[in-house]
């Protein structure tokens, strides 16, 4: 009887739950994405890309990046990424540094910072460093300091009285001249500070958006945000509501404001607790019947997760946001075939739109059997450990006791690499060589990250259908359903072979031993696809060439690379393209060795690809400079290179080609 009375008394609070959820969602979403590495105070107008768009002002997006050793914040300025060293909210200052200048006394390139003048400006606290590379002075000017790197190269520093521009200084005796902003403290460089150390101090920007109003919101217990429908509004997300400018009501005295804030928080906390208890009762009461879940807010998902914690402790321990089946059914328009993005071995991926307007990708597993439940849990477990710009982000999932198993990811709009090479998008556009080498490098970067973190992760299904592309053709590696956590103290894991025909490591297939070199083999097949624009398996090809890996190895051994390479890449028309394509082919050959110990590790593969990519960038800069000279009708100087955006200069005299024995 007492239990029934308790149920009856708590039911009256159920109507409050949707109100609390709607008011709390924005506050909760923005507050949980404010930390990255040592930067634990990221706030408005900035937001991390992992957070919803309403958490920051447009144009002030930051990214949280992890490499093999560190986690740090980066910002993208007109296509170039810079490390954020410090954010001064009081003065609206950012201290940035080009990652190429970090721990590199002799950088291989100099990228001139370009900024959106409506968002940022260079501060007067910058000095300006001019670099002169490969000079042939008859007599060196006295104001130039020698750079202790290969070649006759020099630099000088001027104070910040002259405004920084992106133009190059004219110095006919030098091949390349570049002028860059550097933080003011380095302008007196005679005291033993090295050239590399000076560059590593970075440069300072001031952001132009005035967020002074935000202090009132923050002091009142709120978080500042952006309202797309009313951009001029001073939107303040409060724990219990959304307000204008401040969570405080009227002009209360400081003590009263704090008192009311404490009371408000207590009320919200109490109601939230009661609401959660009501939710537990609600799902218990309807057990065995068709469950009706709340909306698409994260609070509703957390409540659902708590409600199912006893019956699903493994999923609960992963802290994955829970979506309801009904919500995702509605988001995909009833899993409309017109919204299919792709079909895989374990499910179909659909494009969906949540109630808050966010576009997502929803993977619908074929059937709820024991094996698929294991893969469902495995993918959530793996992705919850990862954070990398070239790995797809998991937003959440349904409960594994749901009517169907559904996974929700970020939506990557530009299809897969396979689509562009030989699939549905191949007739619409052609992937040029610089895009292909970028795809290869970013994929290797993602794999290097997976193989280096603790515990290591072996993807096991690297293929072009699992390499998603955004609008700028950056890679997102997807599908971790059969990935394996790899103990650091073992050389291999014995397990039944899994993967996609054409990509599976033959040593793994025959010996049942999975190693990190298994991913390297699959990546070698991807390189062969990027070279040839051919699928990994094609039954219409001759018997010996059905498998692209075998076809590529045989043609490279027979020195018939021209038969393998897509003729549109200019392999036989452009000497520079010929050289770079040959290097990638040699690398693919090494990755495709049947003996796993003969294959390079993915970190070495990445280093080689980065070197080749630098060559591509140098070639593009030369072409851009030639076009600029022609447009401006300037006399061509063969001893000097110009660029309005960036300069790439290798230290040393020549590049080496990886040596492969057949």
C-alpha positions in Angstrom: 0.0 0.0 0.0 2.8 2.4 0.9 4.6 1.6 -2.4 1.4 2.5 -4.3 1.1 5.8 -2.5 4.7 6.6 -3.4 4.1 5.7 -7.0 1.0 7.9 -7.0 2.8 10.9 -5.4 5.7 10.8 -7.8 3.5 10.5 -11.0 2.5 14.1 -10.5 6.1 15.1 -11.3 6.2 13.4 -14.7 4.8 16.4 -16.6 7.8 18.4 -15.3 10.3 16.1 -16.9 10.0 17.4 -20.5 10.3 21.0 -19.3 13.4 20.2 -17.3 14.9 18.3 -20.2 14.4 21.1 -22.7 15.8 23.7 -20.3 18.8 21.7 -19.3 19.9 20.2 -22.6 21.8 23.3 -23.9 23.4 23.9 -20.5 24.5 20.3 -20.1 25.8 19.9 -23.7 27.9 23.1 -23.6 29.3 22.4 -20.1 30.6 18.9 -20.9 32.8 19.9 -23.8 35.0 22.6 -22.1 38.2 20.7 -21.4 41.1 19.5 -23.6 44.5 18.5 -22.3 45.9 21.3 -20.2 43.3 23.7 -21.5 40.5 23.3 -19.0 38.8 26.7 -19.5 37.5 26.7 -23.1 34.5 29.0 -23.1 32.5 31.4 -25.2 33.0 32.7 -27.9 35.1 29.6 -28.5 33.8 26.0 -28.6 35.3 22.6 -29.3 34.2 21.0 -32.6 32.9 18.1 -30.5 30.3 20.3 -29.0 27.0 21.6 -30.6 27.2 24.7 -32.7 25.2 26.8 -30.3 27.9 26.6 -27.7 30.2 29.1 -29.5 30.1 32.0 -31.8 30.5 31.1 -35.6 34.1 31.2 -36.7 35.6 30.5 -33.3 35.8 26.7 -33.4 38.6 24.9 -31.7 39.6 21.2 -32.1 40.9 18.8 -29.4 43.6 16.7 -30.9 45.6 13.8 -29.5 48.9 12.5 -30.9 51.1 9.7 -29.6 52.2 11.7 -26.6 50.0 14.8 -26.0 46.5 16.2 -26.1 46.2 19.8 -27.2 43.9 22.4 -28.7 44.2 23.6 -32.4 42.5 26.3 -34.4 42.1 26.4 -38.2 43.0 29.7 -39.8 42.1 29.8 -43.5 42.9 26.2 -44.1 46.0 25.9 -41.9 46.0 24.4 -38.4 47.8 26.0 -35.4 48.4 24.9 -31.9 46.7 27.1 -29.2 49.4 27.8 -26.6 47.3 30.2 -24.5 43.9 31.9 -24.3 43.6 35.2 -22.5 39.9 35.8 -22.1 40.4 39.1 -20.2 42.4 40.7 -23.1 40.8 38.6 -25.9 44.2 37.3 -27.0 45.2 34.0 -28.5 48.8 32.7 -28.6 49.3 30.3 -31.5 52.2 28.4 -33.0 52.6 26.5 -36.2 53.1 22.8 -35.3 55.9 22.7 -37.9 57.9 25.0 -35.6 57.6 22.9 -32.5 60.7 21.0 -31.5 62.1 21.5 -35.0 65.2 23.7 -35.2 65.2 23.5 -39.0 61.6 23.5 -40.2 60.9 22.0 -43.6 58.4 24.6 -44.6 57.2 28.1 -43.6 53.4 28.7 -43.7 52.5 32.3 -43.6 49.6 32.8 -41.3 46.4 34.1 -43.0 43.5 35.2 -40.9 39.8 36.3 -41.4 40.0 40.0 -40.7 36.4 40.0 -39.5 37.3 37.5 -36.7 40.9 38.3 -35.8 43.8 40.8 -36.1 47.5 40.6 -35.3 48.3 42.4 -32.1 51.0 45.0 -31.6 52.8 42.6 -29.3 54.2 40.7 -32.4 57.7 41.3 -33.8 58.3 40.3 -37.4 60.8 37.7 -38.4 62.1 37.6 -42.0 63.7 34.4 -43.3 66.1 34.3 -46.3 66.8 30.8 -47.6 69.7 29.6 -49.8 71.3 33.0 -50.2 74.3 33.9 -52.4 75.4 37.2 -50.9 78.7 38.6 -52.1 78.8 40.3 -48.7 76.2 39.4 -46.0 74.2 42.4 -44.7 75.2 43.2 -41.1 71.6 43.0 -39.8 71.2 39.4 -40.8 71.7 36.5 -38.4 72.9 33.1 -39.6 70.5 30.1 -39.4 72.4 27.0 -38.1 70.8 24.7 -40.7 72.0 23.3 -44.1 72.4 26.0 -46.8 73.3 29.7 -46.6 70.2 30.9 -44.8 69.6 33.9 -42.6 67.0 35.8 -40.7 66.4 39.1 -39.0 63.8 40.5 -36.5 62.1 43.8 -36.6 59.9 45.3 -33.9 56.1 45.4 -34.2 55.9 49.0 -35.5 55.5 47.8 -39.0 52.2 46.0 -39.5 52.4 42.4 -40.7 51.4 41.7 -44.2 51.4 38.4 -46.2 53.6 39.8 -48.9 57.2 38.6 -49.3 60.2 40.8 -49.0 62.3 41.2 -52.1 65.9 39.9 -51.8 67.2 38.9 -55.2 70.3 37.0 -53.8 68.0 34.5 -52.0 65.8 31.7 -53.4 63.0 32.2 -50.9 62.1 35.1 -48.6 59.3 35.0 -46.1 58.1 37.4 -43.3 56.2 36.0 -40.3 54.9 37.4 -37.0 56.5 36.2 -33.8 55.7 37.0 -30.2 57.4 40.2 -29.1 59.7 38.7 -26.5 62.1 37.4 -29.2 63.0 40.7 -30.8 66.4 40.8 -29.1 67.9 37.6 -30.4 71.6 38.1 -29.7 71.5 36.4 -26.4 71.8 32.8 -27.6 68.2 32.1 -28.4 68.1 29.8 -31.4 66.2 30.4 -34.6 64.0 27.4 -33.9 63.2 28.5 -30.4 62.2 31.9 -31.7 59.7 30.4 -34.2 58.4 28.1 -31.5 57.2 31.1 -29.4 54.4 31.6 -31.9 52.4 34.7 -32.6 49.5 36.5 -31.0 46.1 37.4 -32.3 43.2 39.4 -30.9 39.7 38.1 -31.5 37.3 40.8 -32.5 34.0 39.5 -31.1 33.0 41.4 -28.0 31.9 38.9 -25.4 32.0 41.3 -22.4 28.3 40.6 -21.7 29.3 37.0 -21.1 30.8 37.7 -17.7 27.3 38.6 -16.3 26.0 35.3 -17.6 28.9 33.3 -16.2 28.7 35.1 -12.8 25.0 34.2 -12.5 25.7 30.5 -13.0 25.0 30.3 -16.7 26.9 29.5 -19.9 27.0 31.8 -22.9 25.7 30.6 -26.2 24.7 31.5 -29.7 21.1 31.7 -31.0 21.2 31.1 -34.8 17.7 32.6 -35.3 18.6 35.7 -33.3 22.4 36.2 -33.7 22.4 39.5 -31.8 20.9 38.1 -28.7 23.0 37.7 -25.6 21.9 34.1 -25.0 22.6 32.7 -21.6 22.0 29.0 -21.0 21.0 28.4 -17.3 20.6 25.1 -15.4 16.8 25.5 -15.5 16.1 27.8 -18.4 17.5 29.9 -21.3 17.8 33.6 -20.5 19.0 36.9 -22.1 22.3 38.1 -20.8 22.1 36.6 -17.3 20.4 33.9 -15.3 19.5 36.4 -12.6 16.0 37.9 -12.6 16.1 41.7 -12.2 18.9 43.6 -10.6 19.3 41.6 -7.4 22.0 42.4 -4.9 24.9 40.1 -5.0 23.9 38.2 -1.8 20.4 37.8 -3.0 21.5 36.7 -6.4 23.7 34.0 -4.9 20.9 33.0 -2.5 18.4 32.7 -5.3 20.9 30.8 -7.5 21.5 28.3 -4.7 17.8 27.9 -4.1 17.2 27.5 -7.9 20.0 24.8 -8.2 18.5 22.9 -5.2 15.1 23.0 -6.7 16.3 21.8 -10.1 18.5 19.1 -8.5 15.5 17.9 -6.4 13.1 17.9 -9.3 15.7 16.1 -11.5 16.2 13.4 -8.8 12.4 12.9 -8.5 12.2 12.8 -12.3 14.8 10.2 -12.5 13.0 8.1 -9.9 9.8 8.5 -11.8 11.6 7.4 -15.0 12.8 4.2 -13.2 9.3 3.5 -12.1 7.9 4.3 -15.5 10.1 1.8 -17.3 9.7 -0.8 -14.6 5.9 -0.5 -14.9 6.0 -0.9 -18.6 8.5 -3.8 -18.7 7.5 -6.4 -21.2 5.4 -3.9 -23.1 6.4 -1.7 -26.0 8.4 1.1 -24.5 7.8 4.7 -25.3 11.0 6.8 -24.8 11.4 10.5 -24.3 12.7 12.9 -26.9 16.2 13.3 -28.4 17.8 15.2 -25.5 20.9 13.9 -23.8 19.2 14.1 -20.4 16.5 11.7 -21.7 19.3 9.3 -22.9 21.1 9.4 -19.6 17.8 8.7 -17.8 17.2 5.7 -20.1 20.8 4.5 -19.4 20.3 4.7 -15.7 16.9 2.9 -16.0 18.5 0.0 -17.7 21.8 -0.1 -15.7 20.9 -3.3 -13.8 20.0 -5.3 -16.9 22.7 -3.9 -19.1 25.7 -3.1 -16.8 28.3 -3.4 -19.6 26.7 -0.8 -21.8 26.1 1.5 -18.8 29.8 1.4 -17.9 30.7 2.8 -21.3 28.8 6.0 -20.6 27.4 6.0 -24.2 24.4 8.4 -24.6 21.3 6.4 -25.2 18.9 7.1 -28.1 15.4 5.6 -28.3 14.4 3.4 -31.2 11.4 5.6 -31.8 13.5 8.7 -32.0 15.9 7.2 -34.6 13.0 5.6 -36.5 11.6 9.1 -36.9 15.0 10.7 -37.7 15.4 8.3 -40.6 11.8 8.6 -41.8 11.1 5.0 -40.9 14.5 3.9 -42.3 13.5 5.1 -45.7 15.5 3.4 -48.5 16.0 6.8 -50.1 18.1 7.8 -47.0 20.5 4.9 -47.3 24.2 6.0 -47.3 25.7 2.6 -47.6 25.4 -1.2 -47.1 28.0 -3.2 -45.2 28.5 -6.7 -44.0 26.7 -6.1 -40.7 24.2 -3.4 -41.4 22.8 -0.5 -43.4 23.7 3.1 -42.7 21.1 5.8 -43.0 21.1 9.6 -43.0 19.0 11.0 -40.2 17.9 14.3 -38.7 17.3 14.6 -35.0 14.6 16.8 -33.5 17.2 19.5 -32.8 18.1 19.6 -36.5 21.4 17.8 -36.1 22.2 15.6 -39.1 23.6 12.2 -38.1 24.4 8.8 -39.6 22.5 5.8 -38.2 23.8 2.3 -38.6 21.1 -0.4 -38.4 22.4 -3.8 -37.7 20.8 -6.6 -39.6 19.5 -8.8 -36.8 19.7 -8.9 -33.0 21.7 -12.1 -32.6 24.5 -12.9 -30.1 27.3 -12.2 -32.6 26.0 -8.8 -33.6 25.4 -7.8 -30.0 29.1 -8.5 -29.3 30.1 -6.4 -32.3 27.7 -3.7 -31.2 29.3 -3.5 -27.7 32.8 -3.8 -29.2 32.3 -0.8 -31.5 31.0 1.3 -28.6 33.9 0.2 -26.4 36.5 1.0 -29.0 35.2 4.4 -30.1 34.7 5.5 -26.5 38.5 5.4 -26.1 39.4 7.4 -29.2 39.7 11.0 -30.1 41.4 11.8 -33.4 40.5 14.2 -36.3 40.7 11.3 -38.8 38.4 8.9 -36.9 34.6 9.0 -37.0 32.9 10.2 -33.8 30.3 8.0 -32.1 27.4 10.1 -30.8 25.5 7.3 -29.0 23.4 4.1 -29.5 20.2 2.4 -28.5 20.2 0.0 -25.6 21.2 -3.5 -26.6 17.8 -4.6 -25.3 16.1 -2.3 -27.7 13.9 -3.5 -30.5 16.8 -3.1 -32.9 20.5 -2.4 -32.5 21.3 1.1 -33.7 24.5 3.2 -33.6 24.6 7.0 -34.2 27.7 8.7 -35.7 28.6 12.1 -37.0 27.4 12.6 -40.5 30.3 12.7 -43.0 28.7 14.1 -46.2 31.0 13.3 -49.1 30.7 9.5 -49.4 33.6 7.0 -49.3 36.9 6.9 -51.0 35.6 3.8 -52.9 32.7 5.9 -54.2 35.0 8.4 -55.7 37.5 5.9 -57.1 35.2 3.5 -58.9 31.8 3.8 -57.3 28.7 5.9 -57.5 30.6 9.2 -57.5 33.4 8.3 -59.9 31.6 9.8 -62.9 30.9 13.1 -61.1 34.5 13.9 -60.1 38.0 12.8 -60.5 40.3 12.6 -57.4 43.6 14.3 -58.4 46.9 13.1 -57.2 47.3 15.6 -54.4 44.0 14.5 -52.9 44.9 10.9 -53.1 48.2 11.3 -51.4 46.4 13.4 -48.7 43.9 10.6 -48.2 46.7 8.1 -47.9 48.6 10.2 -45.4 45.6 11.0 -43.2 44.6 7.3 -43.1 48.1 6.3 -42.1 48.0 9.0 -39.5 44.8 7.5 -38.0 46.3 4.0 -38.0 49.5 5.2 -36.4 47.4 6.7 -33.6 45.4 3.4 -33.2 48.6 1.3 -33.1 50.4 3.6 -30.6 47.8 4.3 -27.9 47.5 2.1 -24.8 46.1 -0.4 -25.3 46.8 -0.7 -29.0 43.9 -1.1 -31.3 44.0 -3.2 -34.5 41.2 -2.1 -36.9 41.0 -5.3 -38.9 38.8 -3.8 -41.6 40.7 -1.0 -43.3 39.3 -0.6 -46.8 38.2 2.3 -49.0 34.5 1.7 -48.1 35.4 2.5 -44.5 37.2 5.7 -45.4 34.7 8.5 -45.3 35.3 11.9 -46.8 34.1 15.3 -45.7 33.4 18.3 -48.1 37.2 19.1 -48.1 38.1 15.5 -48.8 39.6 14.9 -45.3 39.4 11.3 -44.1 37.3 9.8 -41.3 38.1 6.2 -40.6 34.9 4.3 -39.7 33.5 0.9 -38.7 35.2 -0.5 -35.6 32.8 -3.5 -35.2 35.5 -6.2 -35.6 38.4 -4.1 -34.2 40.5 -5.6 -31.4 42.2 -4.2 -28.3 45.8 -5.4 -28.4 47.8 -6.0 -25.2 51.1 -4.2 -25.2 53.1 -7.1 -24.0 52.3 -9.6 -26.8 53.3 -9.8 -30.5 50.1 -11.3 -31.8 46.6 -12.4 -30.9 45.3 -15.8 -32.0 41.8 -15.4 -33.4 39.7 -16.6 -36.4 40.3 -14.4 -39.5 37.7 -11.7 -40.0 37.6 -8.9 -42.6 36.7 -8.1 -46.2 37.8 -10.3 -49.1 40.7 -8.6 -50.9 41.9 -6.8 -47.8 42.7 -9.7 -45.4 46.3 -10.3 -44.5 47.2 -13.7 -46.1 49.5 -14.5 -43.1 46.5 -13.8 -40.7 44.3 -15.9 -43.0 46.5 -18.9 -42.9 48.0 -18.8 -39.4 45.2 -17.2 -37.4 47.6 -14.7 -35.9 46.5 -11.1 -35.9 49.2 -8.4 -35.6 49.5 -4.7 -36.3 51.1 -5.7 -39.6 47.6 -7.0 -40.6 46.4 -3.5 -40.8 49.5 -2.5 -42.8 48.6 -5.1 -45.4 45.1 -3.8 -45.7 46.5 -0.3 -46.1 48.7 -1.6 -48.9 45.6 -2.6 -50.8 44.1 0.9 -50.2 47.3 2.4 -51.7 46.9 0.1 -54.7 43.3 1.3 -55.2 44.5 5.0 -55.0 47.1 4.3 -57.6 44.8 2.3 -60.0 41.2 3.5 -59.3 40.4 -0.2 -59.4 38.3 -2.3 -56.8 40.2 -4.8 -54.6 38.3 -7.8 -56.1 37.0 -7.9 -59.7 35.8 -11.2 -61.1 35.8 -9.7 -64.7 39.6 -9.4 -64.6 41.9 -12.3 -65.7 42.3 -15.1 -63.2 45.7 -13.9 -61.9 44.4 -10.3 -61.5 41.1 -10.9 -59.8 42.8 -9.9 -56.5 44.2 -6.3 -56.8 46.9 -7.0 -54.3 48.3 -9.8 -56.4 47.9 -7.8 -59.5 49.8 -4.8 -58.1 52.6 -6.9 -56.7 53.1 -8.8 -60.0 53.0 -5.6 -62.1 55.5 -3.8 -59.9 57.8 -6.8 -60.0 57.6 -6.9 -63.8 58.2 -3.1 -64.0 54.8 -2.7 -65.6 53.6 0.1 -63.3 52.2 2.0 -66.2 49.7 -0.8 -66.7 48.5 -0.5 -63.1 48.4 3.3 -62.6 45.2 5.3 -63.6 46.4 7.1 -66.8 44.6 10.3 -65.7 47.2 10.8 -62.9 49.8 11.8 -65.5 52.2 9.0 -64.7 53.7 9.0 -68.2 53.3 12.7 -68.9 54.7 14.4 -65.9 58.2 13.6 -64.5 57.5 14.8 -61.0 54.2 12.8 -60.9 56.0 9.8 -62.2 58.6 10.0 -59.4 56.0 10.4 -56.6 53.7 7.7 -58.0 56.7 5.3 -58.2 57.5 6.1 -54.6 53.9 5.3 -53.5 53.9 2.1 -55.6 57.2 0.9 -53.9 55.6 1.6 -50.5 52.5 -0.4 -51.5 54.7 -3.2 -52.6 56.4 -3.3 -49.2 53.0 -3.2 -47.4 51.7 -6.1 -49.5 54.5 -8.6 -48.6 53.1 -11.9 -47.7 55.5 -12.2 -44.8 54.3 -9.8 -42.1 57.8 -9.2 -40.8 58.9 -7.9 -44.2 56.2 -5.1 -44.0 57.1 -1.7 -42.5 55.3 -0.5 -39.4 52.6 2.0 -39.9 54.7 4.8 -38.3 57.4 4.3 -41.0 54.7 4.3 -43.7 53.4 7.6 -42.4 56.9 9.2 -42.4 57.4 8.2 -46.1 53.9 9.4 -47.1 54.5 12.8 -45.3 57.7 13.2 -47.3 55.9 12.5 -50.6 53.0 14.8 -49.6 55.5 17.6 -49.0 56.8 17.1 -52.6 53.3 17.4 -53.9 52.8 20.6 -51.9 56.1 22.0 -53.3 55.0 21.2 -56.9 51.7 22.9 -56.3 53.4 26.0 -54.9 55.6 26.2 -58.0 52.6 25.9 -60.3 50.8 28.6 -58.3 53.8 30.9 -58.4 54.1 30.4 -62.2 50.4 31.3 -62.6 50.9 34.4 -60.4 53.9 35.6 -62.4 52.0 35.2 -65.7 48.9 37.1 -64.3 51.0 40.0 -63.1 53.3 40.0 -66.2 56.4 40.0 -64.1 59.8 38.9 -65.5 60.6 35.3 -64.5 63.6 35.0 -62.1 64.7 31.4 -62.0 66.8 31.9 -58.9 63.8 33.1 -56.7 60.5 31.7 -55.6 57.4 33.6 -54.5 54.1 32.6 -53.0 51.2 34.7 -51.6 50.3 32.0 -49.0 53.0 29.6 -48.1 56.6 28.5 -48.7 57.9 24.9 -48.6 61.6 24.5 -48.5 63.5 21.3 -47.7 66.7 21.5 -45.6 69.3 19.6 -47.5 70.1 19.0 -51.2 68.0 16.1 -52.4 65.2 13.7 -51.5 65.6 10.0 -51.4 63.4 7.3 -52.8 62.5 4.3 -50.6 64.6 1.3 -51.8 62.5 -1.8 -52.4 64.0 -5.2 -53.2 61.6 -7.3 -55.3 
